[in-house]
Amino acid sequence: MSDQGARWLAGAAGVTAVGTATAVSVARSLRRRVSSEDPYQYEDFGLLDTDRSSVVTTPDGVDLAVREAGDPDAPLTVVFAHGFCLQMGAFHFQRARLTEEWGSQVRMVFYDQRGHGLSGQAPPDTYNVEQLGKDLETVLAVMAPRGPIVLVGHSMGGMTVLSHARQFPKRYPTRIVGAALIASAAEGVSRSPLGEILKNPALEAVRFAVRYAPKTVHRTRGAAKSVIAPILRAASYGDEKISPTVVEFSEKMMHATPIGTLVEFLHALEVHDETEGLTTLAKVPTLVACGDEDLLTPMEYSQDMADALPKSELVIVEGAGHLVQLEQPEIIDDALVQLVERATPSKLVALTRRVRDRVRNNG
């Protein structure tokens, strides 16, 4: 048997062992109560699918699926970058509420990160946070070549924003006038339960197999996902009662993530360090938000980032887990509205909101 074959077999066996031992034991220690009452039972989670669609091709040839909502000629563009094992639909509630809030003053752009959702697969060695920052720059160049921009990133999307800030500092504050980092971290997630799983050598063996024996490793998709799926599932939400429809929606996105994407980006989350990007983000108003029950990117990560950003607002959502923007969307939505009002030099958005509020109050 070749060395590569031996490493693959070790990876497959090791992953199964890890999945049944460490991952499951950690998952069992996390609580999540699904509510019997479901306020989102009839929610249309396909809202983004009806928006204007386009494809942005990166310099290395990867097609990124893009959706656009709002007036194409709006004076401000807000661009959303989603997290690990998710898709642009993770911002469903923000898309719905903020369209109502901002009207024609703001255009919103959403896209699937490489290897996720409707976007194309890419060479495994490009599944890293630095490349995601470059992909964001490509999306901005095509979708928002003019005018001020606010960036919103959740989880790995927040790392994407930090990576962009580090690599393209001259865009701040000339083009990028504000940013939101939601349930994210500036450096590797070794201090979380996820970090404990990442330390297991079996994952490195699976990563090797993904790169060098992709057809074979596909057969162990279930075993490989058993390492991380219990953690993602249990840590997605806090200890409050959660809508089963929302849980089903988020888990559908996770289950749709290809095994290569999952394993490679897991490694990227472990080793990334985008703390240098904080120096650039310090130039613009920022929102740092997270749930106090977030076990993937614990609250301390957000507090550290907020401490490094003099123009930041720190929002800690009580009882919320990692998918805070899906679990308690109203709080995140309100904070995003305030960020845009702080970041928009013309104050047009703030003026529009005040006029709308006055009409509502008089009505």
FILUM-903025 format. One record per residue (C-alpha): residue number from 1; residue in three letters; chain; x, y, z. Coordinates in pm, whole numbers, plus 50000, padded with zeros to 5 digits. Layout:
BEGIN
- NUM;ALA;A;X;Y;Z
...
This chain:
BEGIN
- 1;MET;A;50000;50000;50000
- 2;SER;A;50128;50350;49914
- 3;ASP;A;50198;50612;50180
- 4;GLN;A;49909;50816;50042
- 5;GLY;A;49672;50521;50070
- 6;ALA;A;49782;50450;50425
- 7;ARG;A;49730;50812;50525
- 8;TRP;A;49384;50810;50370
- 9;LEU;A;49281;50494;50555
- 10;ALA;A;49414;50636;50880
- 11;GLY;A;49215;50948;50816
- 12;ALA;A;48892;50765;50745
- 13;ALA;A;48925;50547;51054
- 14;GLY;A;49039;50835;51270
- 15;VAL;A;48755;51057;51164
- 16;THR;A;48498;50798;51261
- 17;ALA;A;48659;50761;51602
- 18;VAL;A;48675;51134;51655
- 19;GLY;A;48316;51176;51545
- 20;THR;A;48186;50923;51794
- 21;ALA;A;48407;51036;52081
- 22;THR;A;48515;51398;52101
- 23;ALA;A;48263;51569;51874
- 24;VAL;A;47958;51394;52010
- 25;SER;A;48066;51436;52372
- 26;VAL;A;48115;51807;52322
- 27;ALA;A;47783;51835;52139
- 28;ARG;A;47602;51661;52422
- 29;SER;A;47733;51919;52665
- 30;LEU;A;47564;52195;52467
- 31;ARG;A;47199;52271;52518
- 32;ARG;A;46942;52370;52261
- 33;ARG;A;46568;52363;52308
- 34;VAL;A;46358;52368;51995
- 35;SER;A;46036;52559;52053
- 36;SER;A;45698;52396;52006
- 37;GLU;A;45571;52737;51893
- 38;ASP;A;45713;52842;51561
- 39;PRO;A;45673;53209;51459
- 40;TYR;A;45856;53135;51133
- 41;GLN;A;45656;52831;51030
- 42;TYR;A;45539;53000;50710
- 43;GLU;A;45848;53212;50646
- 44;ASP;A;45960;53223;50283
- 45;PHE;A;46332;53157;50309
- 46;GLY;A;46368;53176;49932
- 47;LEU;A;46349;53555;49931
- 48;LEU;A;46704;53604;49808
- 49;ASP;A;46641;53364;49521
- 50;THR;A;46405;53617;49366
- 51;ASP;A;46655;53906;49372
- 52;ARG;A;46854;54023;49072
- 53;SER;A;47118;53758;49008
- 54;SER;A;47458;53770;48846
- 55;VAL;A;47788;53585;48843
- 56;VAL;A;48122;53742;48932
- 57;THR;A;48426;53549;48811
- 58;THR;A;48741;53577;49019
- 59;PRO;A;49087;53620;48859
- 60;ASP;A;49156;53249;48921
- 61;GLY;A;48838;53149;48739
- 62;VAL;A;48591;53074;49018
- 63;ASP;A;48231;53178;48954
- 64;LEU;A;48070;53348;49254
- 65;ALA;A;47690;53359;49271
- 66;VAL;A;47565;53709;49353
- 67;ARG;A;47225;53852;49444
- 68;GLU;A;47131;54219;49458
- 69;ALA;A;46839;54389;49633
- 70;GLY;A;46735;54752;49633
- 71;ASP;A;46769;55047;49396
- 72;PRO;A;47066;54997;49159
- 73;ASP;A;47131;55372;49181
- 74;ALA;A;47116;55394;49562
- 75;PRO;A;47376;55627;49716
- 76;LEU;A;47511;55351;49944
- 77;THR;A;47587;54981;49893
- 78;VAL;A;47597;54727;50177
- 79;VAL;A;47780;54404;50094
- 80;PHE;A;47723;54087;50300
- 81;ALA;A;47976;53802;50339
- 82;HIS;A;47843;53481;50499
- 83;GLY;A;48011;53233;50730
- 84;PHE;A;48159;52883;50725
- 85;CYS;A;47928;52607;50593
- 86;LEU;A;47654;52863;50517
- 87;GLN;A;47527;53056;50216
- 88;MET;A;47408;53408;50141
- 89;GLY;A;47066;53301;50272
- 90;ALA;A;47213;53325;50624
- 91;PHE;A;47125;53696;50595
- 92;HIS;A;46761;53624;50512
- 93;PHE;A;46614;53829;50795
- 94;GLN;A;46849;54122;50730
- 95;ARG;A;46752;54120;50362
- 96;ALA;A;46382;54133;50453
- 97;ARG;A;46390;54392;50731
- 98;LEU;A;46655;54628;50595
- 99;THR;A;46490;54659;50255
- 100;GLU;A;46188;54786;50441
- 101;GLU;A;46399;55013;50659
- 102;TRP;A;46622;55172;50397
- 103;GLY;A;46399;55188;50091
- 104;SER;A;46570;55338;49788
- 105;GLN;A;46863;55478;49987
- 106;VAL;A;47059;55154;50013
- 107;ARG;A;47140;54870;49776
- 108;MET;A;47233;54533;49927
- 109;VAL;A;47467;54281;49764
- 110;PHE;A;47494;53920;49880
- 111;TYR;A;47719;53643;49745
- 112;ASP;A;47814;53283;49814
- 113;GLN;A;48176;53236;49915
- 114;ARG;A;48386;53006;49695
- 115;GLY;A;48299;52642;49752
- 116;HIS;A;47967;52731;49917
- 117;GLY;A;47609;52750;49790
- 118;LEU;A;47573;52824;49421
- 119;SER;A;47931;52944;49379
- 120;GLY;A;48187;52727;49205
- 121;GLN;A;48433;52486;49362
- 122;ALA;A;48799;52582;49358
- 123;PRO;A;49142;52425;49411
- 124;PRO;A;49171;52317;49777
- 125;ASP;A;49477;52532;49838
- 126;THR;A;49267;52843;49768
- 127;TYR;A;49027;52768;50055
- 128;ASN;A;49183;53017;50294
- 129;VAL;A;49090;53348;50451
- 130;GLU;A;49342;53548;50251
- 131;GLN;A;49180;53432;49926
- 132;LEU;A;48836;53520;50061
- 133;GLY;A;48955;53878;50112
- 134;LYS;A;49064;53887;49748
- 135;ASP;A;48730;53743;49638
- 136;LEU;A;48552;54020;49827
- 137;GLU;A;48761;54279;49644
- 138;THR;A;48656;54121;49312
- 139;VAL;A;48290;54137;49411
- 140;LEU;A;48328;54503;49510
- 141;ALA;A;48505;54593;49187
- 142;VAL;A;48228;54444;48975
- 143;MET;A;47918;54513;49184
- 144;ALA;A;48007;54844;49351
- 145;PRO;A;48268;55025;49141
- 146;ARG;A;48150;55366;49267
- 147;GLY;A;48012;55519;49584
- 148;PRO;A;48045;55443;49955
- 149;ILE;A;48023;55084;50083
- 150;VAL;A;47950;54923;50419
- 151;LEU;A;48074;54566;50466
- 152;VAL;A;47890;54310;50681
- 153;GLY;A;48053;53978;50766
- 154;HIS;A;47928;53692;50979
- 155;SER;A;48170;53433;51124
- 156;MET;A;48412;53346;50841
- 157;GLY;A;48259;53641;50656
- 158;GLY;A;48386;53871;50931
- 159;MET;A;48731;53720;50882
- 160;THR;A;48684;53791;50510
- 161;VAL;A;48622;54158;50589
- 162;LEU;A;48934;54172;50809
- 163;SER;A;49138;54002;50536
- 164;HIS;A;49015;54257;50284
- 165;ALA;A;49103;54542;50519
- 166;ARG;A;49455;54406;50562
- 167;GLN;A;49515;54356;50190
- 168;PHE;A;49341;54666;50057
- 169;PRO;A;49389;54934;50326
- 170;LYS;A;49364;55222;50077
- 171;ARG;A;48995;55141;50029
- 172;TYR;A;48934;55261;50387
- 173;PRO;A;48780;55513;50443
- 174;THR;A;48774;55636;50082
- 175;ARG;A;48535;55364;49961
- 176;ILE;A;48463;55145;50263
- 177;VAL;A;48295;55376;50515
- 178;GLY;A;48179;55120;50773
- 179;ALA;A;48196;54753;50865
- 180;ALA;A;48020;54494;51081
- 181;LEU;A;48188;54188;51231
- 182;ILE;A;47920;53948;51358
- 183;ALA;A;48014;53638;51561
- 184;SER;A;48366;53647;51424
- 185;ALA;A;48732;53643;51529
- 186;ALA;A;49049;53817;51415
- 187;GLU;A;49265;53507;51463
- 188;GLY;A;49247;53128;51489
- 189;VAL;A;48961;52972;51684
- 190;SER;A;49176;52745;51900
- 191;ARG;A;49012;52865;52224
- 192;SER;A;48669;52723;52140
- 193;PRO;A;48522;52369;52136
- 194;LEU;A;48578;52380;51762
- 195;GLY;A;48946;52438;51831
- 196;GLU;A;48963;52121;52039
- 197;ILE;A;48829;51918;51748
- 198;LEU;A;49073;52082;51508
- 199;LYS;A;49369;51957;51711
- 200;ASN;A;49291;51595;51626
- 201;PRO;A;49542;51455;51371
- 202;ALA;A;49265;51258;51202
- 203;LEU;A;49135;51579;51047
- 204;GLU;A;49471;51644;50884
- 205;ALA;A;49460;51295;50734
- 206;VAL;A;49115;51362;50591
- 207;ARG;A;49239;51694;50455
- 208;PHE;A;49519;51505;50281
- 209;ALA;A;49265;51263;50132
- 210;VAL;A;49043;51549;50012
- 211;ARG;A;49336;51690;49818
- 212;TYR;A;49486;51371;49677
- 213;ALA;A;49202;51117;49665
- 214;PRO;A;48884;51324;49629
- 215;LYS;A;48677;51050;49465
- 216;THR;A;48761;50805;49739
- 217;VAL;A;48709;51044;50027
- 218;HIS;A;48363;51124;49901
- 219;ARG;A;48256;50782;50029
- 220;THR;A;48350;50888;50383
- 221;ARG;A;48151;51208;50362
- 222;GLY;A;47927;51097;50649
- 223;ALA;A;48220;50998;50868
- 224;ALA;A;48407;51321;50804
- 225;LYS;A;48103;51532;50873
- 226;SER;A;48047;51343;51197
- 227;VAL;A;48353;51524;51330
- 228;ILE;A;48215;51869;51294
- 229;ALA;A;47840;51849;51228
- 230;PRO;A;47743;51785;51593
- 231;ILE;A;47946;52087;51700
- 232;LEU;A;47802;52317;51435
- 233;ARG;A;47449;52196;51504
- 234;ALA;A;47467;52230;51881
- 235;ALA;A;47660;52557;51889
- 236;SER;A;47459;52738;51622
- 237;TYR;A;47201;52863;51872
- 238;GLY;A;47194;52960;52238
- 239;ASP;A;46990;52815;52520
- 240;GLU;A;46667;52992;52431
- 241;LYS;A;46386;52817;52248
- 242;ILE;A;46454;52817;51876
- 243;SER;A;46216;52806;51581
- 244;PRO;A;46238;52456;51428
- 245;THR;A;46189;52612;51084
- 246;VAL;A;46493;52835;51133
- 247;VAL;A;46695;52537;51258
- 248;GLU;A;46594;52333;50954
- 249;PHE;A;46686;52623;50724
- 250;SER;A;47035;52665;50871
- 251;GLU;A;47106;52291;50883
- 252;LYS;A;47006;52257;50519
- 253;MET;A;47279;52507;50430
- 254;MET;A;47533;52318;50641
- 255;HIS;A;47445;51979;50495
- 256;ALA;A;47478;52118;50142
- 257;THR;A;47841;52217;50198
- 258;PRO;A;48081;51989;50005
- 259;ILE;A;48320;51783;50218
- 260;GLY;A;48627;51943;50056
- 261;THR;A;48502;52290;50141
- 262;LEU;A;48428;52188;50498
- 263;VAL;A;48764;52027;50571
- 264;GLU;A;48982;52287;50398
- 265;PHE;A;48811;52587;50551
- 266;LEU;A;48818;52421;50893
- 267;HIS;A;49196;52428;50867
- 268;ALA;A;49185;52789;50747
- 269;LEU;A;48980;52893;51049
- 270;GLU;A;49235;52732;51278
- 271;VAL;A;49543;52904;51137
- 272;HIS;A;49419;53241;51011
- 273;ASP;A;49546;53564;51162
- 274;GLU;A;49389;53885;51034
- 275;THR;A;49459;54103;51338
- 276;GLU;A;49644;54345;51112
- 277;GLY;A;49312;54423;50946
- 278;LEU;A;49189;54577;51270
- 279;THR;A;49436;54864;51221
- 280;THR;A;49264;54948;50893
- 281;LEU;A;48911;54903;51028
- 282;ALA;A;48996;55145;51307
- 283;LYS;A;48955;55422;51047
- 284;VAL;A;48581;55361;51001
- 285;PRO;A;48272;55317;51221
- 286;THR;A;48229;54951;51305
- 287;LEU;A;47978;54718;51464
- 288;VAL;A;48104;54416;51659
- 289;ALA;A;47824;54180;51759
- 290;CYS;A;47790;53829;51899
- 291;GLY;A;47578;53610;52122
- 292;ASP;A;47693;53547;52477
- 293;GLU;A;47627;53174;52422
- 294;ASP;A;47847;53157;52110
- 295;LEU;A;48079;52858;52155
- 296;LEU;A;48240;52865;51809
- 297;THR;A;48366;53224;51827
- 298;PRO;A;48322;53301;52197
- 299;MET;A;48228;53646;52321
- 300;GLU;A;48590;53717;52420
- 301;TYR;A;48689;53729;52053
- 302;SER;A;48437;54005;51987
- 303;GLN;A;48537;54195;52299
- 304;ASP;A;48902;54185;52191
- 305;MET;A;48815;54320;51846
- 306;ALA;A;48596;54596;51987
- 307;ASP;A;48878;54701;52221
- 308;ALA;A;49104;54746;51917
- 309;LEU;A;48848;54952;51723
- 310;PRO;A;48801;55305;51862
- 311;LYS;A;48494;55373;51646
- 312;SER;A;48320;55047;51732
- 313;GLU;A;47990;54965;51894
- 314;LEU;A;47988;54631;52078
- 315;VAL;A;47654;54448;52088
- 316;ILE;A;47629;54134;52301
- 317;VAL;A;47304;53946;52241
- 318;GLU;A;47191;53766;52553
- 319;GLY;A;47112;53396;52513
- 320;ALA;A;47217;53380;52146
- 321;GLY;A;47461;53137;51987
- 322;HIS;A;47678;53153;51677
- 323;LEU;A;47397;53216;51427
- 324;VAL;A;47287;53525;51615
- 325;GLN;A;47156;53701;51302
- 326;LEU;A;46911;53415;51248
- 327;GLU;A;46832;53354;51613
- 328;GLN;A;46762;53711;51724
- 329;PRO;A;46752;53908;51398
- 330;GLU;A;46579;54219;51534
- 331;ILE;A;46875;54312;51754
- 332;ILE;A;47125;54265;51473
- 333;ASP;A;46903;54451;51227
- 334;ASP;A;46870;54751;51460
- 335;ALA;A;47246;54757;51515
- 336;LEU;A;47310;54747;51138
- 337;VAL;A;47072;55037;51082
- 338;GLN;A;47260;55239;51344
- 339;LEU;A;47593;55145;51186
- 340;VAL;A;47481;55269;50846
- 341;GLU;A;47360;55593;50998
- 342;ARG;A;47697;55642;51168
- 343;ALA;A;47895;55548;50859
- 344;THR;A;47709;55740;50589
- 345;PRO;A;47870;56082;50546
- 346;SER;A;47569;56230;50367
- 347;LYS;A;47332;56114;50645
- 348;LEU;A;47073;56051;50373
- 349;VAL;A;46981;55719;50524
- 350;ALA;A;46933;55871;50869
- 351;LEU;A;46720;56147;50721
- 352;THR;A;46503;55898;50535
- 353;ARG;A;46452;55695;50852
- 354;ARG;A;46356;56002;51056
- 355;VAL;A;46099;56106;50795
- 356;ARG;A;45955;55753;50787
- 357;ASP;A;45937;55739;51167
- 358;ARG;A;45761;56076;51177
- 359;VAL;A;45502;55955;50927
- 360;ARG;A;45445;55638;51128
- 361;ASN;A;45408;55831;51452
- 362;ASN;A;45164;56083;51304
- 363;GLY;A;44969;55801;51144
